Amino acid sequence: MCGIAGFISNKNLSPEERQEKIKAMCSAIRHRGPDEQGILIKDKVTLGMQRLAIIDLKSGSQPIWNEDESMAIIFNGEIYNYRELKSELEKFGHKFRTNSDTETILHAYEQFGVRCVEKLRGMFAFAIYDFKSHTLFIARDRVGKKPLFYAVTKEGDFVFGSELKALIEHGGLSRQIDLAALDAFITFGYVPEEFCIFKDAKKLQPGHFLIYKDGKIHTEKYWDFRYQTITTPKTEEEYIEILRWKIQEAVKIRLISEVPLGAFLSGGIDSSTVVAMMSKLLDKPVKTFSIGFNEDSFNELKFARIAAKYFQTEHHEFIVTPDLVKVVDELVWHFDEPFADSSALPTYMVSKMAREYVTVTLSGDGGDELFAGYTRYVNAKNKPSLPCILKKGLNRLSQAIPHSVKGKYYLHNISLDFIPSYIDSISYFNRIKKLLLYSGDFIKTLNSSFCKGEESYVQIAKKVKTKDKLDNLLYLDSKTYLPSDILVKVDRMSMAVSLEARAPFLDQELIEFVQTIPSNLKLNGSQTKYILKKAMEGIVPSEILYRPKQGFGVPIEEWINSELKTEIRQILSERKTIERGYFNSSYIKTLLKEHELGRRNQSHALWILWMLELWHRKFVDLNQ
């Protein structure tokens, strides 16, 4: 696991100037790989990386060259089938200097060209430069487990890196904010993959590669989630048998490591399934790590302890308290873009605890999107179907009702069609709330950027070739919430402490099999994750399998009315915040008052506004 960075310069920079730039870029992401730094400066290309040594500790230093040194690679991630791929490539005559998975990617590119990505099983973001054809090839894994940003600077340099802060350190990136990205953040609490908070920067989309040559950029999709209608479906028992084997195999290949590894254990079905398989495959107790809270309704330690005892793990726990919000400023720096998923706090703390014992950890991320684990899928399934004329009337009524009247936002939601209604339900600030939140001047400034995020989600949902409504929602979440929130959170918080996190449920072979399972075996009536629970019966304790759904949340509702009350109110009311001109200050006062008096839970709304202001002060104000 590493951090990568690089640039192709159109200016005649001296080797010393290029060295200074790439060292600054690498230093900004040193936390991703503190073990070693590698730099390559040749022709117009400059490559750098920070290495966290996991595989081939002795000879896996990067950049790595091919046989005739006409190509070089820098790589972030793990390729779990690299040994099998290496054997295949050796039959074609390729000679290997190392035992690393990094070199395998390079030779695969030599042999198969851009289609090499289809051969890779794992998580990755890498860059290969061909000095003969003067071509840069960069690629990102199928689901988006590893990040990759890129930009063309005002001087014409092509710059890329694992984190946005690496691009910033290059020195040529404009800090102009993309208003559509900001609006999308206010809506969802994260910046979706197709947007970037800085107007001139972009994210390479999951399942895509990019070619840069002669000053031109070409991107192409090589993989996508595909939900198919099977003409001859298997029996439930057959699906269960294959699923058990697929999960076990996905866990098994992720146990490859030359350093200690363990697992996050929340006490939910996903993490317990991963630990169950690890316990079966390893000949020593699994090291497990859990986070808890003093607030009972958020505390999952009871279930984590049940799983730990059942699987006889070497278990470690940590209690998160409100005083840990002191680390929020540090976390804002790690995320680069505004990010308001408050579960980043416990994710960071459990990663920090785990790093004291291991360098690699496995997690249950992806299980909810794969097997329909969110209760919002049940709500969407049970949404009443209303005549068009009634929906139009309810929509007009919801807009006319004052904010203070209960039921206003429910009426708005049920007045929408299926996909817009679902998008509205996962929005913290929907269209009508943003009309109250935003100042009149800011709404005029946004213009066509207003609600562009919601519109893009509707278009994403239309791309999946399925008539099944649940599969439609699973596709949408897998393309948006999963890579933009869940995987960003886990990557940045684990990498902040130099910990590698692996997600067996996001193995592409497992994903592709699960997508053939009929949706009624994922969401069966109101039973979420039905087929996974059936597959894990007798393997995972039933009190974990059939416990009520409990997300990895944080008691911010209580914290905002206690320890955080003064700080959040002060920051959101400061002149600096108000003068940005984004928001209607009277509406923010309404949110604060409603939350304080218990009329409405506005904790997520207030957290979003707080995170945005902290981000501004960290990434914009300090550089003006």
N, C-alpha and C positions, 0 to 999 in steps of 0.2 A: 504494500500500500504506500502510495507516495502522493506528492503534489507536483504537478508539472506546469511549466510556463515557457513561453518563447515568443519570438517575433521575427518577422522578415522586414528588413529596413530598406526603404527607397533612398535613404540619405547616405552620404559617405561618412558614416561614423567610424571613428578609430576603434581598434580592438579594445582599447582601454575604456572608451565610452560605452561600448556594448557590454563589456564585462561589468561595469558599474551598474548598468540598467538591469541586466539579468540577475545579478546578485541581489539587488533591491527587490526584484520580483520574487525571487526564491525565498528571501528572508521573510517576506510578508506571509508566506505559507509554510514556514519552517515547522509549525506544529503538526502538519500533515506527514512530515517525514524528518524527524530530528537526527536520524542515524548517520546520514551522509548527504553531501551535496555534489551534484554532477553538472558540469557545464560544457557546452560545445559551441565554438564560434568558428564558422567556416563560410566562405563566400558571403552571401547576404543573410544567411540564417543564423539565429542565435537560439540555442535550446538550453533549458535548465530544469533541474528536478531536485526534489528533497525526498530522500528515501526512508521509508519505514521497513526495515528488513524483516521479511516473513519467510520467503522461500529462497534457497540458494544464497545463504548468508555470506559465503566467502567470495563467490565470483559473479554475483548478480548486480554489480554496480552499473549505473546508467549515466549517460546514454550508451547504448549498445549498437555496434556496427554489424553489418552483414559481412560475408566473406571477403569481398573486394573493396570494402569500405566505401561503397557508392551510396549506401543508405544508412540512416541512423534513426533510432527510436527512443522516445521517452514515454513512460507508461505509468498509469495510476490504476490499481485494481488487482484482481486475481483471476487467472484463467484456470479453471479446475480440471479441464481435459487436456492440459498442455502436454502431458506425457504421451498420451495416445496420438496427439497431433504431431508431436516431435518424431515419433516412430514413422508416421506417414510421410513426413517431409524428408526424413533421412532416406527413405526409399526413392525419393526424387533426386537424391544426390546432395542435399543440403548438409553442410558441415557446421556443427555447433561448437562454440567456444565455452558455453556456460551450461548450467543445468536449470536456468531460470525460465519462467513462463514468458518473460519479456522477449527473449530472443526468439521464442516460438512464433510470436505474433509477427515479428519482422520477416522471418523466412516464409511464413504463410502469405504475407503481402507480396513477397518476391514471386511466389508460386501461383497465387490465385488472384493477385491484384486487389481491387477494392472489394471483391466478394469474399476476401479473407474473413471479414467480420461474421459471415454466416457460419464459419467453422468454430467460432469462439464460444465457449460455454463459461459464463462467469460475469463479473462486473468489471467495467473498464472505461477509461478515457485515455486515449493515447495519440501521439503525433509521430508520424514517420516523414522524414524528408529524403527525397530522391535527388541526389546532387547531379545526376546525369540529365534528368529531364526537368530539373529545377521545379519540382512539384512537392507541395506539402499536402499530406493526407492525414486528417484527424477524424476520429470516430468515437462514438459514445455507445454504451451498452443499451440493450433493448428496452429496459424498463426505466432507466435513468438513475441507477444507483450511484454512479459517479458523475460529478458535475464537470462541465466544460463551457467556459465563456470565451467569446471572441469579439474583436472589434477592428475596425479600420480607423486609425487615428487621423487627426486633422492634418498631420504631415504625410499621411499615406502609408504608414506602417501597418502591417497586419499583425495583430497581437492576440495571444490566447493564453489561457491559464485555468487551473482548477478552481480558482476563486476570483471573484471580481476585484479583490484588493490587489491581486498580482498585476492585473491590467492597469489599475490605478497607479501602481508604483513605476510602471513604464514611463509615465509622465505625459503622455500625449492624449489621454482620454478626457473628453469633455464631461463635466459634472451636470450637464443639463438634464433635468428630470423628465422622463417620459410620462406625460400626464395620464395616458391610458393605463400605464402600469401602476401609477399611484392610485387611480380610481379603482382598479382591480384589487389592489391591496386593501383598500377601505372596504370593498365588497366581501372578500373572502378571508382576509387576514394573512394572506401570502401573495407573492407576485407569481402568477402562472407562468409556465414554461415558455409560452410564446411571447412573453413580454420580458423586459429588463428595466429596472428602475432608472438606469442611465440611458438616455435616448440613443447614443451611438454604440452601445454594447448589445450583444445578443447572447442567448444560450443555444448551444447546439442541441437540437431536440433529441430526446431518447429515441433509440432505434434509427439514428441518422448518421451519415458520414459527410465530410466536407472536403473538397479539393480546392486548393488555392494555387493558381498558376498564372503567371503573366498579369498579375494584378486583378484577376477575376476570381470570384467565389462561386462555387457550384455545390449545392447541398442536395442530398438524396436520401429518401427513406428506404431502409433495407428490411425492416421488420415492423409488425404491428399486431395488436391483439385482434384475434379473429374468432368470432363466435359463429359456429356453424350449426345448421340443422342436420342432425344425423338421420339418415333414412332408415337405418337398422340399429337402433339404440341397444346398448347392452342392458342386462338386468341390473338391479340395484346391487346385488351381491357381487357381480362382476366388476362394477365400478368401484366398490369398496375394496376388493382384493387388489386391483391395479393401483388404486390410490395409496393404499398402505405401502406398497412397494416403491412407488414413485417418490413419496415423501421420505422414506428411509434412504433411498439412493441420493436424493437431493441433499440430505443431511450428511451422508457418508462422504461425498466428494468435497464437502466444505470442512472436513476435518483435516485436510492436508495442511500441515504447518510445521515449521521447524522451531516455533516458539510456543509458549503456553497458551492454551485457549480455554474459554468457558462459555457461559450463556447468560443472557438476560432472562429472568424468570419473574413474570408479573403475577402468575397464578391464574391466568386466562388459558383458554384452550390452545391458542397458537403457540405461545412460548412453552407451555407444558408438553405439547406434542413434540417440539424440537428437542427438549430436554429428555423426553422419553426415548426418542431415537438415539440421541447421543449416549444415554446410559446403556442402551442395548449394544451399541457399536464399540464403545470404549472399554478398556480393561481396568479402568480406575475411576473413582468418583468424579462426576462432573462438577466443576466449580460454577456455582450459580450466584446471581446478584439481583437483589430486589430493593425497591424503594417503597417507603410508606409515609403516611401522614398522621398527625395527631388527630385530625378530623376523621371520625369513624366512617362517614359516608364515602370518603375517597380512599380509604385504607384497604389495600388488597393483600397485605402481608399474611393474613390468615390463610388465604388460598395458596400463596406462594410457599408458606411453611408446610401445608398439606402436600404439595407437589414435591418439595425438597425432601421431606421425610419419606414419601412413597418411593422416590427414585434414589434415595440415600446419597444425596449430593453433598458437596462441601459448600455450605450455604453462607452467604454474607448479606447483611441488611444495613440500610441507612434510612433515618427518618428526616424528611424534608420539613423545615420550619420556615416561617415567613422571613426570618432574618437573612435567608439565602437570596432574597431579591437584591441584596447588595451586589451579587454577581451579574445582575441583569445587564449592566453597562458593558461588561466584558462579552456577554453573549450577543449583544447587538453588534459588536465588532466582528464576531465570528460569522454572522449570517450575511454580512455585506449589504443585503437588501432588507427593507422593512419586513419583519416576520413576527407574527403575533400568536403563534401557537404556544400557549403558556406551559404545555407539557414539555417544552424544551428545557425547563428548569430541572425536573426530575431526570430527564434523559441525560442531561449534562452530569448530574450528581451520580447517577448509577454508572455512567461511563468512567467518571473520575475514580469511583470506588473500584470498579473492575480493573482499571489500569494498574492498580497496586499489585494485582495478582497475575494478570494475563495481558497478552498483546493482541489477541484475537477473541472476539465473542460472536456467538450466533444469536439471532433474534427471531421473533415470530412475525416480523413486519410483512405485510402483503396478504395475510390470511383473510382479512375482512373484505378486501376488494376481490379476492379470488373466490371466496365461498359465500359471499353475501352476508357479512357479519354485522353490518350496521343496522340498528333498529329503524333508521330512516328509510330503509328499503321496505320494511313492513308498512310504515306510514304511507309511503308512495303507492304501494299496492292497494291499500285500503282507501285511497283518496276518492271521494265521491265524484261520479261522472255527471256533469250538469249540462243542460241544454245551452247552446251558444247564447241565446237571448238572455238567459238568466245570468250567465257568466259576465256578459257585458254590463248588465245592471249592477251586479255585485262589485265589479271593478270601479264603476263610477261612484258607487256608494262608499267604497273603502277609501277612495281619494278625497271624498268630501268630509268624512268623519275626522274630527280632531285627533291628534296624536295621543291625547290622554284617555281616549275612549277605548276600553278593552274590546277586543274582537276586530279592530281595524285591520290588523295585519293578517289575521286568519281569513277574513273575507277577501282580502286582496289575493292571498295565496290560492284559495279554491276557485277564484275567478280565472285562473290561468290554465293553459293547456298543460299536458303531462310533463314534458321536459322543462318548460319555463317555470312550472310550479316547483319542480324538484330543485332547480337552480336557485329559485327564490328561498326555498327552505334551508339551503346550506349557506345562504348569504347572511352575514352579520349586519350589513347595511344594504338593503335592497334599494330598488329605484326610488320608491316613495320616501324611504328614510333618508336617502342621500339628498333628496330635494329639500328636506328639513335641515340636514347637517351642513350642506355646502352654502357658502355665501353666494349672493346673487352674482357678484363679479367673477367668482371662481367657476360657476356654472357656465357663464359666457365664455370664459377662457378655455374650459374643457371642450366645448362645442361638440364635435363628432367623437371625441374620446369618452364622452359621458356614457357609462354602461357598456363600453366596448368589450369588457371582460365577459359580462353575461352573454352578449351577442356571440362572442367567440365560442362559448361553451355550447350554445345551441347548435352552432355549426359543427363542432366536434361530435356531438351526439348523433348528428345526421350521417356521419361518415361510416358508422358501423353497419355492416350488412346483416341486420337481424330484424325480425319482426317481434322479437320477444322483448317486452318492456324492461324486465329485470336485467337482461344482458345489456340492454341499452344503457342502463344506469351504471352497471359494472364497468362498461367500456369508458363511459364519461369519467368516472372516478379514477380509473386506472391511467387515464391520460392527463388528469388534472390534479386532483387532491393527492394521489399517491406520489408522483414524482415531485410535485411543487411544495408539498407540506411534509408528509410522512418521511420521505427519503431525504429531503433537505435537512430536516430536523435531526435525523439519525446520523447522517454523514457529517454535518458540521459539529454536532455535539460530541460524537466519538472522536473525530479527527482533532477537535480542540485539545484533547488530552492524548493524542497519538495512539488511539485505539482503533483497530480494524473491526468493523461490524459486517457480518455476513448474514444474508437473508435466504434461507433454503426455500421458503414459499415462493420466492421470485425467480426460481430456476425456470428457464424457458421451456424445458421439456415437461416439467410439472404444470406450468401455465397452459401449454398447448393441449395437454391431456384434459385438464379441468374444464377448458373451454368447450370440450365435446360433451360434457355432462349436462343433461337437461336442467333448466333453471329451477324446476319444481323440486329437484333433489338438492338444491342449494338453499332456497327459501321454500320450506314446506309448510304451507299455511302461515303461521306466525313464527315457526321454528327456523331461526337463522342457522347457517352452517350445518344444515341437516346431514349432508353426506359426510362431512368431516367428522362430526360427532359420532355417527354410526361407525365410521372407519376406525375411530380411536376407542370404541368401547372395548373394555378389557385391557387396554394399554394405558389409558389415562384415567385417573379416579373419576367416578361418575359425579361426585359432588363438584368437580371442576367442569366437567363436560356440560352439565345441565344447570349451572349457576346462572343467574341473571347477567345480562351484558353490562359490563362496567368499563368505560373507556379509561385510557391512561390520562386522567384529568388532574387538575390542580384546584384546590379550594380557593380560587381567587375571589369568589363572591364574598367570602368571609374576610379575606385578607384586605380587599379594597375598602372595607368598612372598618378595618382595625389598623394593622401596622402600616398599610400602604395609603391610608386615607389622606393624610396630610401631604405626602409627596406627590401623589397623582393630581390632587386638586390644585396644588401649587403650580405644578408644571403646565397643566392644561389651562391655567388662568393667567400665566405670565404674559407680559407684553410681547416678548419674543415669539411665543407660540401664536398669539392672536394676530400679530402683524404679518404672518405668512399669508394671510388672506384666504386660506382654504375654507375655514369653517365659520358658521354662525355661532358666536360665543354664547348667545342666549340658549341655544339648543343644547350645547355642552353643559351648561348650568342645569338644564332640565334633566339631562341624563344623570348627572351627579346627584341631584336631589332625589330623583326616583329611586336610584340605587340605595342611597343612604336611608331613605324612609321605608324601603322594602316594597315599594309599589310595583316595581319591575326589576328583574335581574338584568342590570346593564353592565355586568362585569366584563363580558367579552368586548362590547362596544368601547368601553373605557380603556381596556387593555390595548386594543388596536390603536386608539388615538395616542395613548402614552408611548407605545412602541414607535409609532411614526415620528413623534417629536424627538425621542431619544436618538433615533436613526439620523434625523436631520442634523442634530447637534454633533454627532460623531462623524458623519460622512460629507456633510455639505458646509456647515458653518465653520468648521475648523480649517477648511481649505479655501475660504474666500478671502 
